[in-house]
């Protein structure tokens, strides 16, 4: 059973993805050398993502990340609250 607190936590996770996904895109592009020697810093990678794909490029993978957060929250919070409520 989802409580109001659980639902708020799910929404908070979705909002957190607005910040988390762009930073993950930059980190991943830097680590995989997607832009080669041009991406020698996080700032350089950010500029290259912006130039190549615009704002949309920072949110690549946003949908799947939000789905993952929702599934994890739906599995975690009821499993956590049921034993506490039962005791």
C-alpha positions in Angstrom: 0.0 0.0 0.0 1.4 3.3 -1.0 1.2 6.0 1.6 1.2 9.7 0.9 4.8 9.9 2.0 5.8 7.1 -0.4 4.1 8.9 -3.3 5.8 12.2 -2.4 9.1 10.3 -2.3 8.5 8.9 -5.8 7.8 12.5 -7.1 10.9 13.8 -5.4 12.9 11.1 -7.2 11.5 12.2 -10.5 12.4 15.8 -9.8 15.9 14.8 -8.7 16.3 13.2 -12.1 16.0 16.7 -13.6 19.4 17.4 -12.0 20.9 13.9 -12.0 20.4 13.0 -15.7 22.4 16.0 -17.2 25.3 15.4 -14.8 25.3 11.7 -15.7 25.3 12.6 -19.4 28.3 14.8 -18.9 30.1 12.3 -16.7 29.4 9.4 -19.2 30.5 11.4 -22.2 33.7 12.4 -20.4 34.5 8.9 -19.3 33.8 7.3 -22.7 35.7 9.9 -24.6 32.7 10.4 -26.9 34.3 13.7 -28.1 37.9 12.6 -28.0 40.6 15.0 -27.0 38.2 17.9 -27.2 36.4 16.9 -24.0 39.3 17.4 -21.6 37.1 18.8 -18.8 33.5 18.7 -17.6 33.0 22.2 -18.8 34.4 21.3 -22.3 32.1 18.3 -22.4 29.1 20.4 -21.4 29.8 22.9 -24.2 30.2 20.0 -26.7 26.9 18.4 -25.7 25.2 21.8 -25.9 26.7 22.5 -29.4 25.9 19.0 -30.7 22.4 18.4 -29.3 21.2 21.4 -27.4 19.1 21.1 -24.3 17.7 17.8 -25.5 21.2 16.3 -25.4 21.4 16.7 -21.6 18.3 14.7 -21.1 19.1 11.7 -23.2 18.0 8.7 -21.1 15.7 10.7 -18.9 12.6 8.6 -19.5 14.3 5.3 -18.6 15.9 6.8 -15.6 12.6 8.1 -14.3 11.0 4.7 -14.9 13.9 3.1 -12.9 13.3 5.5 -10.0 9.6 4.8 -9.9 10.1 1.0 -10.0 12.7 1.1 -7.2 10.5 3.4 -5.1 7.5 1.2 -5.6 9.5 -1.9 -4.5 11.4 -0.2 -1.7 8.9 1.9 0.3 6.0 -0.6 0.7 8.6 -3.3 1.7 10.0 -0.9 4.2 6.7 0.4 5.6 4.8 -2.8 5.9 7.0 -4.4 8.6 7.1 -1.1 10.5 3.3 -0.7 10.3 2.9 -4.3 11.3 5.0 -4.0 14.5 
